[in-house]
């Protein structure tokens, strides 16, 4: 059985096309499936549109969260409610082509892979978001500990063993592409060109993308701490040299004119300290979130067997 998890947030304009293409794609390789739409606190008619399609196909299910908990939490909720031997994740904006699900399915069932991820080799969209995303993936490839996840997002398929391993990690600050790579197992890739958004505006703003990128960096890289060490070491060397220069200048009988060098030194050291405090603050905040141990989400209703659970 295949479970497909699709988080939805205010996507009423593309629900019909999303359901049509997704179901058509899945039924080309299996008739034993469920499609779990996770409503992440939508304020439009997305839930009612999904329920209307559910009346025509009971394999379509709706997991309605009590409010907007965020993309990664919505995915986690869908994974935890899934029942399939294979579980796929796909964004609900049709930028991840559902037609590739069949190829992922074959790689797992025929080739013996445990995890198959969609690897974006190019993008049709050319805008600021595309630039930031490409920059992040190149940057993360160089500083992250997960070298094999370059240009891989949420679009993927896993067998039940891999899903259970992924769900066994209970951290509250989650970056699922990183966690999916971290679990290991036999991992494969399907290359594709990421499409333009079918309709509507992106729900992941630049600020949300930056927050997700910071979660990835602080969770899967030692670069921030090493950056502090390197910058601090450079500062020490520079001002040791400056101190030696001052001592030599005094010993030779000529004094430095003005206070510019002193002020610049103070500002430079103060800026380094503020950078250090900010980076350490990010780690403290994430440790604080983990220590709170709050649930990632709350479910309002699960439309599974014809009733709201």
C-alpha positions in Angstrom: 0.0 0.0 0.0 1.2 3.5 -0.8 0.5 6.5 1.4 1.0 10.0 -0.2 1.2 13.0 2.3 0.5 16.4 0.9 0.4 19.5 3.2 -2.1 22.2 2.2 -2.4 25.8 3.3 -4.9 28.1 1.4 -4.6 26.2 -1.9 -8.3 26.3 -3.0 -7.4 27.4 -6.6 -5.4 24.3 -7.4 -7.0 21.5 -5.4 -8.9 20.1 -8.4 -5.9 20.0 -10.7 -3.7 18.6 -7.8 -6.2 15.8 -7.1 -6.7 15.0 -10.8 -3.0 14.8 -11.7 -2.0 13.0 -8.4 -4.7 10.3 -8.6 -4.1 9.7 -12.3 -0.4 9.3 -11.7 -0.8 6.9 -8.7 -3.3 4.7 -10.5 -0.9 4.0 -13.3 1.2 1.8 -11.0 -1.0 0.8 -8.0 -4.7 0.8 -6.9 -3.8 0.2 -3.3 -3.2 3.7 -2.0 -4.3 6.6 0.3 -3.7 10.3 -0.3 -3.6 12.2 3.0 -4.1 15.9 2.6 -2.9 17.7 5.8 -4.8 21.0 6.2 -2.4 23.2 8.0 -4.9 25.7 9.3 -6.3 26.9 5.9 -8.5 30.0 6.0 -10.1 29.4 2.5 -12.2 26.6 1.0 -9.3 24.1 0.6 -10.7 21.7 3.2 -14.2 21.7 1.8 -12.8 21.2 -1.7 -10.8 18.2 -0.6 -13.9 16.7 1.2 -15.9 17.2 -2.0 -13.3 15.1 -3.9 -13.3 12.6 -1.0 -17.0 11.9 -1.7 -16.0 10.7 -5.1 -12.9 8.8 -4.0 -12.7 7.5 -0.3 -9.0 6.9 -0.7 -8.6 10.6 -0.4 -8.3 11.5 3.3 -8.1 14.8 5.2 -6.1 15.4 8.3 -7.2 18.8 9.7 -4.9 20.5 12.1 -6.2 22.9 14.8 -4.1 25.8 13.4 -1.2 26.6 11.2 1.8 24.7 12.7 4.2 25.0 9.7 5.3 23.0 6.8 7.5 20.5 8.5 5.1 19.9 11.3 2.3 19.2 8.8 4.5 16.7 7.0 5.3 15.0 10.3 1.6 14.8 11.1 0.8 13.1 7.8 3.7 10.7 8.2 2.5 9.7 11.6 -1.1 9.0 10.4 0.0 7.2 7.3 -0.6 3.4 7.0 1.2 2.5 3.9 4.1 0.1 3.4 5.5 2.9 1.2 5.0 6.6 2.1 5.6 9.5 -0.2 5.8 13.3 0.5 4.9 15.9 -2.0 4.2 19.7 -1.8 0.8 20.8 -2.8 1.7 23.5 -5.3 2.4 21.1 -8.2 6.0 22.3 -8.5 6.9 18.7 -7.7 5.4 16.7 -10.6 3.2 13.8 -9.3 4.0 11.9 -12.5 7.4 11.0 -11.0 5.8 9.0 -8.2 5.7 6.0 -10.5 9.5 6.1 -11.1 10.1 6.4 -7.3 7.8 3.5 -6.7 9.7 1.3 -9.2 13.1 2.2 -7.7 11.9 1.0 -4.3 9.9 -2.1 -5.3 12.2 -3.2 -8.2 15.6 -1.8 -7.5 15.7 -2.3 -3.7 16.0 1.3 -2.6 14.7 2.3 0.8 14.5 6.0 0.2 14.1 7.8 -3.2 14.3 11.6 -3.3 13.5 14.1 -6.0 16.7 15.9 -7.1 16.1 19.2 -8.8 18.5 19.7 -11.6 16.9 23.0 -12.8 14.0 25.3 -12.2 11.6 26.9 -14.6 10.9 29.8 -12.3 13.5 32.5 -12.4 13.1 35.0 -9.6 14.5 36.0 -6.3 13.2 32.9 -4.5 15.0 30.7 -7.1 18.3 32.6 -6.5 18.0 32.3 -2.7 17.2 28.6 -3.0 20.1 27.8 -5.3 22.5 29.8 -3.1 21.3 28.0 0.0 21.9 24.5 -1.5 25.3 25.4 -2.8 26.2 26.9 0.6 24.8 24.0 2.5 26.7 21.5 0.3 30.0 23.1 1.4 29.3 23.6 5.1 26.7 20.8 5.9 27.4 17.3 7.1 24.9 15.8 4.6 26.7 16.0 1.3 24.3 13.7 -0.6 21.2 15.8 -0.2 22.1 18.6 -2.6 19.0 20.1 -4.3 16.7 17.7 -2.6 13.6 19.0 -0.9 10.6 17.3 0.6 9.5 15.4 -2.5 10.4 11.8 -1.8 9.2 8.2 -1.2 10.3 5.8 1.6 9.6 2.3 2.7 8.0 1.7 6.1 11.4 0.9 7.8 12.8 4.3 6.7 9.6 6.1 7.8 9.7 4.5 11.2 13.4 5.5 11.6 12.6 9.1 10.5 9.7 9.3 13.0 11.8 8.0 15.8 13.7 11.3 15.8 11.6 13.5 18.0 13.3 16.9 17.8 11.0 19.9 17.7 13.1 22.0 15.3 12.8 19.8 12.2 14.3 19.9 8.7 12.9 16.7 7.1 15.3 16.6 4.0 18.2 16.5 6.4 16.6 14.0 8.7 15.7 11.8 5.7 19.3 11.7 4.7 20.6 11.3 8.2 18.8 8.0 8.7 20.9 6.3 6.1 19.5 3.1 4.4 19.9 2.7 0.6 19.1 6.0 -0.9 18.4 6.9 -4.6 17.4 9.9 -6.6 15.1 10.9 -9.4 16.2 14.0 -11.3 13.6 16.5 -12.5 13.1 20.1 -13.5 11.1 21.9 -10.9 8.0 23.4 -12.5 6.4 26.8 -12.0 3.7 27.1 -9.4 0.3 26.1 -11.0 -1.8 28.8 -9.5 -1.8 31.3 -6.6 1.1 32.9 -4.7 3.8 30.9 -2.8 2.8 30.2 0.8 6.5 30.0 1.9 7.6 33.6 2.1 11.2 34.6 1.9 11.3 35.0 5.7 10.0 31.4 6.2 12.5 30.1 3.7 15.3 31.9 5.6 14.0 30.4 8.9 13.9 26.9 7.3 17.5 27.4 6.0 18.7 28.4 9.4 17.1 25.3 10.9 19.0 23.2 8.4 22.3 24.9 9.0 22.1 24.9 12.8 20.8 21.3 12.9 23.2 19.7 10.4 26.4 21.8 10.4 29.1 22.9 12.8 29.8 25.9 10.6 28.3 28.5 12.9 30.5 27.5 15.9 33.5 27.1 13.7 32.8 30.5 12.2 33.0 32.0 15.7 36.3 30.2 16.4 37.8 31.4 13.1 36.6 35.0 13.3 37.7 35.2 17.0 41.1 33.8 16.1 41.5 36.3 13.2 40.6 39.1 15.6 43.2 37.9 18.2 45.9 37.7 15.6 45.1 41.2 14.1 45.1 42.9 17.5 48.2 41.0 18.7 49.9 42.5 15.7 48.5 45.9 16.4 49.7 45.7 20.0 53.2 44.7 18.9 53.2 47.7 16.5 52.2 50.1 19.3 54.9 48.8 21.6 57.5 49.2 18.8 56.2 52.7 18.0 56.5 53.8 21.7 60.0 52.2 22.0 61.1 54.1 18.9 59.8 57.4 20.3 57.0 58.2 17.9 53.3 58.1 19.1 50.2 57.3 17.1 48.1 60.3 16.2 44.3 60.4 16.9 41.9 58.0 18.3 40.6 56.5 15.1 42.5 53.2 15.4 41.4 52.8 19.0 37.7 53.4 18.2 37.9 51.1 15.2 39.4 48.4 17.4 36.6 48.7 19.9 33.9 48.6 17.3 35.5 45.6 15.6 35.8 43.6 18.8 32.3 44.6 19.9 30.8 43.5 16.5 32.6 40.1 16.9 31.1 39.7 20.3 27.6 40.5 19.1 28.0 38.0 16.3 29.1 35.4 18.8 26.2 36.1 21.1 23.7 35.9 18.2 25.0 32.5 17.1 25.0 31.2 20.6 21.5 32.6 21.1 20.3 30.5 18.1 21.6 27.3 19.8 20.2 28.3 23.2 16.8 29.0 21.5 16.8 25.6 19.8 17.7 23.9 23.1 14.9 25.8 24.8 12.4 24.6 22.2 13.5 21.0 22.7 13.3 21.3 26.5 9.7 22.6 26.3 8.7 19.3 24.7 5.5 20.6 23.3 3.6 18.6 20.7 4.5 19.5 17.1 0.8 19.7 16.2 -2.8 19.2 17.4 -5.4 17.4 15.2 -8.9 18.9 14.9 -10.3 16.1 12.8 -9.2 13.2 10.7 -11.5 12.3 7.9 -10.6 8.7 7.3 -13.5 6.2 7.5 -16.2 8.6 6.5 -16.3 10.3 9.9 -14.2 12.9 11.6 -12.0 11.3 14.2 
